[in-house]
Amino acid sequence: MTNDAYRRAGVDIAAGTRATELMKAAVHATYTSAVLSKTGAFGGLYDARQLMEMDAPVLVASTDGVGTKTMVAAKLGRWDTIGQDLVNHCVNDILVQGARPLFFLDYVASSKLDPEQIAAVVGGCAIACQAVGAALLGGETAEMPGVYQPGEIDLAGTIIGVVERARIIDGSAIQVGDVILALPSSGLHTNGYSLARKALADLNWTEVHPDLGISIEEALLAVHRPYLREIEALWQAGVPLHGLAHITGGGVIDNLPRILPTGVGAVIRRGTWTEPSIFPLIQRFGAVTSAEMFHAFNMGLGMLIIVSADQADRVQMTLPEARLVGEILAGPSIVTVDGI
């Protein structure tokens, strides 16, 4: 059967079918014995019997995207990393509540389907899912001419995880005197790209930049770090975690207050960690104030860990890369950054 009329309208069904075939092996590689459906099923089937072994399992869900980082990928013709960014971002978002991932679903849309391009993106999702033990249970590939710009894509995903109710991390244990440690980011992760692209637009992105030691292309496409293994190491070491904050859009200014209970605030002391060199480059060429930099970017603070002061050494012994960057104070639930 031909679909000439639909193709002339801008939608190629055959391209969608080919994309599915190209990504099938990568998707299957994420499957565990809990996955009961096949690629292409109307809905993904996941055997939840393992949850019966838990005392009081609570499902945790999150949906997110990679924003205009897709435009950086399009500009450079690199599609192998943004799928990893998407999964890792979502993993971190449920991790802060103590959840481990079970399965993930992706959504990829474009004005015109390029099967190889879509397969590369979904292949990245599969790589990241395998790394954290999550099944890539299903997804959607959409071709929508007129909605998206030619050559660009939209990428979003949903993750489902689980946590024992008694082990939910909700910030309620945070108290005055607690300390804040940070695990470093790999760069921008998946936020601030509209500002970064504008600030760096007139520079050469492919040559090694002297301030970076790598090209701007490599710096901007650095994969968003997942922190599951690091937090699992703290759990195994018996460190009581009072709070976790994934620093995404809105920076530390907006994200840390999301977990602070009433009556406490936080101070972050600039200079206590190494800020990736991509940030001062953006600030200089974009003429951005330090205050706005901390509101738009993670500034090298990928994941914040809040523990009692007597646990700080244990955190750093378990995770040597962790840096003591601030503390919890009495006052309104806001964050101030010393040194800006």
N, C-alpha and C positions, 0 to 999 in steps of 0.2 A: 504494500500500500504506500502511495506517495503522499507527501504533505506539502505540495508545492505552494498552495495558497497560504498556509501558515508560515512557510519559509519566506515567502515574499512579504509577509507582514512583519518579519523580523525574528521569528522563533523557529529554531531548527531542532526538532524533536530528536533527530538522529544524533546530533551533537551531545545532547543530554544523555542518551543511551551510551554513547562511547565514553563519556566522562565517568559514568557509573562503572563501566567495565574496567577502566584504567585504575580506578581507586579501590576496586573490590579486594585485591590482595592485601593492601595496606590496612583496610578496615578489618578484614578477617583476622589479621595478626593481633588485633587488640582483644579479640573474643576470649572469654573464659568459659568455663562450664556453666556459668550462670546465664549466658546468652542463649536463648531458645529460638530466636528468629534468624532469618537469613537476610543478607543485603537485598534491599528492594521491597521488603515487606511493608505493608501499609503502616504498621507500627512496630517498634522494637519491643521484644519480649525479654524480660529479665526475671530470673528465678529469685524470689526474695526469701527463700527458705533460710538463708544464712542469717537473716535478721532475727529469726526465732531463737537463735543462740544468745542473743543479747537480752539484757534485763528489761530495758525500756528504750528501744531504738527510736530515734527522731530523725526524720528525713530533712535534709537541708538542701535548698535549691537556689540557684543563682543564674541569671542571664546577663551577658555582656557582649561587647564587641571590641574591635581593635581600633575603632575610629579612623582618623585620616592617615594612620600608618599604612593603610592600603594604598594611599596615593604615593607614598615613598616607594613601596614595592612596585607600583605601576611605572613610576618614573625610571626605576632602575631595572625593570624587567626581572625582578627576583621574587619568586612566589613560594619558596621552600621554607620560609621562616614564620610568616604571619599566622599560619595554622597553629604552630607551637605557641606563639604569643597568646592566642585566644584561649587555648586550653589551660595554659599555666596561669593566666589571669583569673580564670574562673576557679581553678583549684585553690588559689590563694584566698579568694573571696569567701569560700566556705570553710577553709582551714582556720580562719580567725575565730570561728565559732566552735572549733574543735572537731570538725567533720573530715572524714576521709572520703575520697570520691568513689562512687560506684560506676556511674556511666555518664556519657556526654553525648549531646546531639548538636550538629552544626547546621548553619544556614549560610549558603553562598549564593549571591545573586550578581548578575551583570547584564549589560545591555545586549551582549552577544556571547554565547558560550564558546569558550576555547577549551576543549576537553583536556589537553595537556596542562593548561594553566590551572583548571579546577582540580585536576588530579594531584598536582603539586601542592596546592593549598590544603586539600583534605589529607594528603599524605603527611603533611606537617602536623595536622591534628592527630593523626594516628601515632606518629612518633612520640608526641607528648603524652598521649593517653597510655601508651605502653609503659612509658617511664614512671608513671604514677599508679599503674595498676588499674586504670579505668577502661571500660569497654566503650568504644565508639559505636553506640547502639543504633544510631540512625541519623538522618539529616534531610536537608532539602537543597536542591540545586535549581535555581530559578533564572530564567532568561526573560528580561523585561525591557525591551527597547523603548526608549523615550523616558524611562524612569531613571536610569543610570547613564553616566557619561561613557562614551566609547573608550575601551581600554582599561576601565576601572571596575572594581568589584566592591561589593558590600559583604562583610563577614561578621557573623554573630554566632553565639552558641549558648547552650543551656547545660548546666551540670547538676547532677543529683548525687548527694553524698549522705552519709549517715553518722550519727554520733549518739553515744549513750546519753540519756537525758541528764544523768548525774554529772556528766563530764562536759556539758555545754559551757563554753567560755563566752560570757556575755558582758564582762567588764564590771560586774557588780562587786567583785572582790577587790577592785582597785581602791587604794586608800592613800592618804597623805603619808609621804615618806617612801613610797615605792619608787623604784628606779626604772628608767627606760633604756633598753638596749636595742641596737639596730643591726639587722643583717643587710649587707650592701645590695644595692640594685646593680643590674648590668648596664644601666643607662636609662633612657627615657621609659623603658618598658612599653606601655601602650597608651601613654597620655602626654598631651602637650604638643602633638605633632603639627597642628595648624600654626602655632606660634613658631615652632622650630623651623618648619619649612619656609615661612616668610622671612625669618631672621637670617637664614643661611642660603637663601635663594641665589645670591650672586656669587657664591663661592664654588670652587671646583669640588665636586663630591667624589670623584673617582681617584684622585691622587692622594697620597699619604699627606695628611695635614700635620705640620710641625708641632702644633699644640696637642695633637691627639696621639701621634705615633701610629695611627691607622687612618684610613680614609673616612670622610664624613659619611659615606655610604655604609661602611661597616659599623660605625658608631650608631647611626640611626636605626639600622636593622638588627642590632644586637637583640638576641632573643630574651623576652621577658622571663625572669627567673621564677621557677616554682620553689616553694620553701617547705614542701611536705616532709622531705627527708630530714631537714634540719629540726623542724618542730617535733617530728617523731623521735629524734635523738634526745631532745629535752624530756619528752614523756618517758622514754626508757631510762633516763638518768634520774627520774623521780622529781624533776623540778616543778613546783606548783606554779602554773601560769595564771596570773591575775587578769591579763588582757593581751590581745594581739590586734594589731592594726596593719592592714595592707594599704600602702600609700599609693593611691591611684589618682584619678582626676580630682583636682582641688588641693593636691599636695598634703603636707602634714597639717596645714592650717585647718582644712575641712575634714580630713579623715580621722585623725586621732580623737577629736571630740565626739565622734560617733559612738565610742565605747566608754566614755568617761561618765561615771555616775554623778548625780547632783552633789555639789559641794566641793568638787575637786577640779583643778585645772592642771596644766602641764607646761613645763618650760623645756625647750630644746636648745642645747648650747652648741652653736655653730663653731666649727673648728675641732670638734671631738671625733670626727670621722673624715674620711677622704671623699671629696665630691668628685665624681667623674668629670674629666676635662671637657666633655661635650657641653656641660652647663655654662661655664664661664664663656665659652665660645658663643653660645646662643645669646647670653646676656650682653656681651660686647657688641656683636653685630646687629642685635635686635633692639639695642638701647632699652633694655628691660631693667626695672628696679629690682633690688634684692627681694623686697617684700613680694612683688609679683612672681618672681622666680619660685619662691617657696609656696605660692598659691597655685601655680600652674604645673610644677614638676615635682618629682619625688626627691630631687637633689642628692641622690645616692642612698636615700633611706628606703629600702625596699620593703622591709617588714619590721615593725616595731614590736618589741617584747617587753611586757610590763611584769615585773616580779618584785617581791619584797627585797629590801636592800641586802639582806643576808644571803640571798640567792644569786647575786650578781656574779660572784666568782665562779659558782658552779656553772652558770650559763656560759661564761667565757672559757672555762676548762673544757666543756662539752663542745662548744662552737667557738674556736679561737678567732674566727673572723668577726664575731660580734663585738660591737663597740658600745661603751656606756655613753649615751648621748643626752640624757636629761633625767628629770625627776618629776614626781607628782607633788603638787602643792595644794594647800587649801585655797578655795576661791571659786569663781565661776568656771564652768566647763569650757574653757577656751585654751588655745595653745599660743604661747608666745615663743619667738625664736630670738635668743640673745645673739647679738653680733650682726644684726641686719638693720 
